[in-house]
Amino acid sequence: ALPARPTFQKVASPSPKGDTRTFGASLGTIPDYAASAGAKGVVLSGARPGGAADLAGAKRGDKIIKIGRFDVLSVEDLMFVLGELRPKEKVKITVVRDGKNVDLTATVQESKQPMR
């Protein structure tokens, strides 16, 4: 006899935690996953108040296309770049705002969230 079939249980999706990564580096970006799907770049739904991106002037609707020497074509690219950054590192972030490229300079912060 076969064991009983497992039952499917739907659970709520965890709330987005922002952009914490390996070295505890954070820009404080809050990606808009829906708007970023299929877009070349990562559209921001906002930036954490007082975070590096906020202090650099990032705004809701900005689309990140480059951080430092790395092109950012997807949320996965953003996560990779965050894994390469170190707290206190200065980095240039290129965003598209109102159809124009805008360069922002951010100082990477140490993440306040526990690393996983």
QUIKABEL-V57824 format. One line per field, one symbol per residue. phi: phi as a letter, one per 20 degrees, with the letter a starting at -180 (. if undefined). psi: psi as a letter, one per 40 degrees, with the letter a starting at -180 (. if undefined). burial: I if it has 24 or more other ideal C-beta (glycine too) atoms within 12 Angstrom, else O. Layout:
phi->???
psi->???
burial->???
This chain:
phi->.efgffeececfffffencfbgemebdmfcfefffefneepcfeercfgnfgfffeofcgnfdfdbcleefddbfffgfffffeecgmfebeddcdclmdfceddcdgdefeeffd
psi->iiiiiiihhhiiiiiheafhadefhiefigigddddheigihhheaihheiddddeeiiheihhehhbehiheidddddddddeiiiehhihhhihhfeihhhihihhihieihi.
burial->OOOOOOOOOOOOOOOOOIIIIOOOIIIIIIIIOOOIOOIOIIIIIOIIOOIIIIOIOIIOIIIIIIIIOIOIOIIOIIIOIIOOIOOOOOIIIIIIOOOOOOOIOIIIIOIOOOOO
